[in-house]
Amino acid sequence: MYLNTIKSSPGARKARVRVGRGIGCTLGKTCGRGHKGQHARAGGFHKVGFEGGQMPLQRRLPKVGFKSHKKAFVAEIGTREVAKLGSAEVTLAVLVARRLVAKDAKTVKVVLNGPVSSALTVKGLGVTAGARAEIESKGGRVEV
């Protein structure tokens, strides 16, 4: 095989449509644009979703849902990651310093996703019921 012998497979490359070539072709005279109107003219343009002045669909439909702005400042961490820290006390400052949560995190919640190997003291963090039970079963404490 040589580069100069490579060809597209049959039917892969369609010839461009040549409009305005007489009445023998289906795209003669008006060239498939119909008669008169904005779309028949050169430069006849309107924005996407424009319905000729009628209230557009995206404005007729009701707004749905809610996007919390606080979500960016809330982080979640598992007990498996907390156990790997190696420090006895777990606080927001420790987690940010170790880059386990984002620096702009204001609240962090500890969730159960693995065993805790040693006694930990969790200060100032939210803790789920399962994570609390796991931490306290190893002799740790949760301080709110």
Secondary structure as UniProt FT lines:
FT   HELIX           3..5
FT   TURN            10..11
FT   TURN            23..24
FT   TURN            26..27
FT   TURN            29..32
FT   HELIX           38..40
FT   TURN            42..43
FT   TURN            48..49
FT   TURN            52..53
FT   HELIX           57..60
FT   HELIX           70..73
FT   STRAND          74..78
FT   HELIX           79..84
FT   STRAND          89..90
FT   HELIX           92..97
FT   TURN            98..99
FT   TURN            103..104
FT   STRAND          107..111
FT   STRAND          121..123
FT   STRAND          126..127
FT   HELIX           129..137
FT   TURN            138..139
FT   STRAND          141..143
//
